[in-house]
C-alpha cells in the first residue's frame, strides 16, 4: 500500500523498521482538523500505510515545532446546524479514535510542549507516550463548556480526568507519568533520539507476537469496562457539546460570539478571566501549568 499523494499536514518516512508520522504544521500549532483532507484524515492514511508495510515493526508519532498539538480545528469543516452538527462532530472524533486504536502495530508517541484538547484525546489511543520535560497536557475546552474528559478516564482515572476538564489547567510531564498518561519523562533535547531508540527496539521483536500481545492487552482493557464507558460517555458528550452553545464568559458574552468576533485570541483572553494562577502550583510547587491553550 502506498501513500495517497502528497500530504499537507504530516510527513511520513520509514527507516530501521520504524515508520515516523510527523505532525508538520508548527505554524498552526499542529492542530487537528476534521473531515476530508484534514490532518486527522492524513494521520489515519499514514497509519494505515504503516500498518500494512512489512518493513515496519513500530510506528512513531511526533511533531515539528514547540507544540505537539494545540487542540482541535474546525476551520473549513461544514458542520450541520444544531444538535445534528454536535452529533456529527462527536461521531467523527469517536471514529478517528477507534481507527487509531485499531492499528495492529505498536504506536509510540513523543510529546514536546503543549498537548491539548483533541491532541490529548488522540495520544491516549496510542500504546506508549513519552513526554519531553517541557510537555504539558490539558483540556482547556472545559473552560468554555465543551466535553473531553470521558476519553481520559480509563487511562488516568476519574479524579485526574475530572480535574483536567473541570479546571482547564494543564499538568506537567512528571504528573503525566504519575497518573499513567505517559511512560517516562525525557529531556527535550533527547526526546526524539530516545523515542526512536524505543521504537527501534520494539521493531526488532517478532512481528506476529507484537500484534497479538497488543491485541490481548487491548482486549483485556476493553472488556474490563473501557468500551462500555466510552459508549456511555459519548452519549453525554453530545449533550455537553450542545449545551456549550449557551456557555458564557464572566462578562456575560457567549464564548461562541467571542470566537466569531475575536477568534482564538479572544477566547484565551476570556477564559483567562475565569480564574488566575494554577491551583496545582499552589499545592505542589511545580506541578501545575498554563491556564489555557
C-alpha positions as CSV (number, residue, x, y, z in Angstrom):
1,X,0.0,0.0,0.0
2,X,1.4,3.4,-1.0
3,X,0.8,6.9,0.4
4,X,-2.1,8.6,-1.4
5,X,-0.2,11.6,-2.9
6,X,1.4,14.4,-1.1
7,X,0.4,15.2,2.4
8,X,-0.3,18.7,3.5
9,X,-0.4,18.2,7.3
10,X,2.0,15.4,8.0
11,X,5.3,13.9,6.9
12,X,5.9,10.2,6.6
13,X,9.2,8.2,6.4
14,X,10.3,4.6,7.2
15,X,13.8,3.6,8.4
16,X,15.2,0.9,10.6
17,X,11.8,-0.8,11.0
18,X,10.1,2.4,12.2
19,X,7.5,4.4,10.4
20,X,7.7,8.0,11.5
21,X,4.5,10.1,11.2
22,X,5.2,13.7,11.9
23,X,2.7,16.5,12.5
24,X,4.1,19.1,10.2
25,X,2.2,22.3,10.6
26,X,4.0,24.0,13.5
27,X,2.8,27.4,12.3
28,X,-0.7,26.2,13.2
29,X,0.4,24.5,16.4
30,X,-0.3,21.2,14.7
31,X,-4.0,21.5,15.4
32,X,-6.2,18.6,14.4
33,X,-8.8,19.3,11.7
34,X,-11.8,17.1,10.8
35,X,-13.3,15.9,7.6
36,X,-11.8,15.1,4.1
37,X,-8.3,16.5,3.6
38,X,-7.8,17.3,7.3
39,X,-4.9,16.4,9.5
40,X,-6.9,13.6,11.1
41,X,-7.6,12.1,7.7
42,X,-3.9,12.2,6.8
43,X,-2.8,10.7,10.1
44,X,-5.2,7.8,9.5
45,X,-3.9,7.3,6.0
46,X,-0.3,7.2,7.2
47,X,-1.2,4.8,10.0
48,X,-2.9,2.5,7.5
49,X,0.1,2.5,5.2
50,X,2.5,1.7,8.1
51,X,0.2,-1.0,9.4
52,X,0.3,-2.8,6.0
53,X,4.0,-2.3,5.4
54,X,6.0,-5.5,6.2
55,X,9.1,-3.3,6.6
56,X,7.5,-1.5,9.6
57,X,7.6,-3.1,13.1
58,X,6.7,0.0,15.1
59,X,5.1,3.4,14.4
60,X,6.4,6.6,16.0
61,X,4.2,9.7,16.1
62,X,5.8,13.1,16.9
63,X,5.6,16.7,15.8
64,X,7.5,19.6,14.5
65,X,7.9,22.9,16.4
66,X,7.5,23.8,20.0
67,X,3.9,22.5,20.3
68,X,2.9,18.9,19.8
69,X,-0.7,19.7,19.3
70,X,-2.7,22.9,20.3
71,X,-6.1,21.2,20.1
72,X,-8.8,20.8,17.5
73,X,-9.6,23.0,14.5
74,X,-13.0,23.3,12.7
75,X,-11.7,25.6,10.0
76,X,-13.3,24.7,6.7
77,X,-15.5,22.0,8.3
78,X,-19.1,22.1,7.0
79,X,-21.0,21.1,10.1
80,X,-24.7,20.6,10.0
81,X,-26.7,23.0,12.2
82,X,-27.9,22.4,15.7
83,X,-27.7,19.1,17.5
84,X,-27.1,17.3,14.2
85,X,-23.8,19.2,13.9
86,X,-22.9,18.3,17.5
87,X,-23.7,14.6,16.9
88,X,-21.7,14.7,13.6
89,X,-18.6,16.2,15.3
90,X,-18.6,13.8,18.3
91,X,-19.1,10.9,15.9
92,X,-16.2,12.0,13.7
93,X,-13.9,12.3,16.6
94,X,-15.0,8.9,18.0
95,X,-14.5,7.2,14.7
96,X,-11.0,8.8,14.5
97,X,-10.1,7.4,17.9
98,X,-11.4,4.0,17.1
99,X,-9.3,3.8,13.9
100,X,-6.2,4.8,15.7
101,X,-6.8,2.1,18.3
102,X,-7.4,-0.4,15.5
103,X,-3.8,-0.1,14.2
104,X,-2.3,-3.6,14.8
105,X,1.3,-2.5,15.3
106,X,2.6,-0.7,18.4
107,X,2.3,3.1,18.2
108,X,4.7,5.2,20.3
109,X,4.1,9.0,20.7
110,X,6.7,11.6,21.6
111,X,5.2,14.8,23.1
112,X,7.0,18.1,23.4
113,X,5.4,21.3,24.5
114,X,1.7,21.6,24.8
115,X,-0.6,18.6,24.0
116,X,-4.1,19.9,24.5
117,X,-7.7,19.0,23.8
118,X,-8.0,17.0,20.6
119,X,-4.3,16.2,20.8
120,X,-4.7,14.7,24.2
121,X,-7.7,12.7,23.1
122,X,-5.6,11.3,20.3
123,X,-2.5,10.2,22.2
124,X,-4.5,8.2,24.8
125,X,-5.4,5.9,21.9
126,X,-1.7,5.1,21.3
127,X,0.3,2.4,23.1
128,X,3.1,4.3,24.7
129,X,3.6,8.0,25.3
130,X,7.0,9.6,26.1
131,X,6.9,13.1,27.5
132,X,9.6,15.7,26.9
133,X,10.5,17.6,30.1
134,X,8.7,20.6,28.7
135,X,5.5,18.8,27.9
136,X,2.2,20.0,29.2
137,X,-1.1,18.2,28.9
138,X,-4.6,19.7,29.4
139,X,-8.2,20.1,28.4
140,X,-8.8,23.9,28.1
141,X,-12.1,23.3,26.3
142,X,-13.7,22.6,29.7
143,X,-13.4,26.4,30.4
144,X,-15.8,27.1,27.5
145,X,-18.2,24.3,28.1
146,X,-17.0,21.6,25.7
147,X,-16.6,17.9,26.5
148,X,-13.4,15.8,26.5
149,X,-12.8,14.2,29.9
150,X,-14.6,10.9,29.3
151,X,-11.9,9.8,26.9
152,X,-9.2,10.1,29.5
153,X,-11.0,8.4,32.5
154,X,-9.9,4.8,31.7
155,X,-6.3,5.9,31.3
156,X,-5.7,8.4,34.1
157,X,-8.6,7.7,36.4
158,X,-11.7,9.6,37.3
159,X,-10.1,12.2,39.6
160,X,-7.5,13.4,37.1
161,X,-9.9,13.3,34.2
162,X,-12.3,15.5,36.2
163,X,-9.6,17.9,37.4
164,X,-8.4,18.5,33.8
165,X,-11.9,19.1,32.3
166,X,-13.3,20.9,35.4
167,X,-10.5,23.4,35.6
168,X,-8.8,23.6,32.2
169,X,-5.4,23.6,33.9
170,X,-2.5,21.7,32.5
171,X,-0.3,19.1,34.1
172,X,3.4,18.7,33.6
173,X,5.4,15.7,32.3
174,X,6.1,14.2,35.7
175,X,2.5,14.3,36.7
176,X,1.6,12.8,33.4
177,X,3.8,9.8,34.3
178,X,2.4,9.6,37.8
179,X,-1.2,9.5,36.6
180,X,-0.5,6.9,33.9
181,X,-0.8,9.1,30.9
182,X,3.0,8.9,30.0
183,X,5.6,6.2,30.4
184,X,8.7,8.4,31.1
185,X,10.0,12.0,31.2
186,X,12.9,12.7,28.8
187,X,14.9,15.9,28.4
188,X,13.5,17.7,25.4
189,X,16.8,17.7,23.5
190,X,16.9,13.9,23.8
191,X,13.2,13.2,23.2
192,X,13.3,12.2,19.6
193,X,16.5,10.2,19.9
194,X,15.2,8.2,22.9
195,X,11.8,7.7,21.3
196,X,13.4,6.4,18.1
197,X,15.6,4.1,20.2
198,X,12.5,2.7,21.9
199,X,10.6,2.3,18.7
200,X,13.5,0.5,17.0
201,X,13.8,-1.9,20.0
202,X,10.2,-2.7,19.7
203,X,10.5,-3.2,15.9
204,X,13.1,-5.9,16.4
205,X,10.6,-8.1,18.2
206,X,8.7,-11.0,16.5
207,X,6.0,-9.1,14.5
208,X,3.2,-11.5,14.9
209,X,3.7,-11.8,18.6
210,X,3.8,-8.0,18.9
211,X,0.4,-7.7,17.2
212,X,-1.1,-10.5,19.2
213,X,0.3,-9.2,22.5
214,X,-1.1,-5.7,21.7
215,X,-4.5,-7.2,20.8
216,X,-4.5,-9.3,24.0
217,X,-3.8,-6.3,26.3
218,X,-6.2,-4.1,24.5
219,X,-8.9,-6.8,24.7
220,X,-8.4,-7.1,28.4
221,X,-8.7,-3.3,28.9
222,X,-11.7,-3.0,26.7
223,X,-13.5,-6.0,28.4
224,X,-12.7,-4.5,31.8
225,X,-15.0,-1.6,31.0
226,X,-13.3,0.9,28.8
227,X,-15.5,0.1,25.8
228,X,-18.8,0.4,27.8
229,X,-17.5,3.6,29.4
230,X,-16.7,5.1,26.0
231,X,-20.2,4.4,24.7
232,X,-21.9,5.9,27.8
233,X,-19.5,8.9,27.9
234,X,-20.0,9.7,24.2
235,X,-23.8,9.9,24.6
236,X,-23.4,12.6,27.2
237,X,-20.7,14.3,25.2
238,X,-23.2,15.1,22.5
239,X,-25.4,16.8,25.1
240,X,-22.5,18.7,26.6
241,X,-21.4,19.9,23.2
242,X,-25.0,21.2,22.5
243,X,-25.1,22.9,25.9
244,X,-21.8,24.6,25.1
245,X,-23.6,26.9,22.6
246,X,-25.0,28.8,25.6
247,X,-21.9,28.9,27.7
248,X,-20.9,32.4,28.7
249,X,-17.7,34.1,29.8
250,X,-17.5,36.1,33.1
251,X,-18.6,39.2,31.3
252,X,-21.8,37.6,30.1
253,X,-20.8,37.1,26.4
254,X,-21.3,33.7,24.8
255,X,-18.0,32.0,24.1
256,X,-19.2,31.3,20.6
257,X,-19.8,35.0,20.0
258,X,-16.3,35.8,21.3
259,X,-14.7,33.3,18.9
260,X,-16.7,34.7,16.0
261,X,-15.7,38.3,16.7
262,X,-12.2,37.9,18.0
263,X,-11.0,34.3,17.2
264,X,-9.0,32.1,19.4
265,X,-7.0,35.0,20.9
266,X,-10.3,36.5,22.2
267,X,-11.3,33.1,23.6
268,X,-8.0,32.8,25.5
269,X,-8.4,36.3,27.0
270,X,-12.0,35.5,28.1
271,X,-11.1,32.2,29.7
272,X,-8.1,33.8,31.5
273,X,-10.6,36.0,33.4
274,X,-12.3,32.9,35.0
275,X,-9.5,32.2,37.4
276,X,-5.9,33.3,37.9
277,X,-2.9,31.3,38.8
278,X,-2.6,27.5,38.9
279,X,-4.2,25.5,41.7
280,X,-1.7,22.7,41.3
281,X,1.2,25.1,41.6
282,X,-0.2,26.4,44.9
283,X,-0.3,22.9,46.4
284,X,2.6,21.1,44.7
285,X,5.2,23.8,43.9
286,X,5.9,22.9,40.2
287,X,3.0,20.6,39.3
288,X,0.6,23.0,37.6
289,X,0.7,24.6,34.3
290,X,-0.5,27.2,31.9
291,X,-4.1,28.4,32.2
292,X,-5.2,28.0,28.6
293,X,-4.0,26.6,25.3
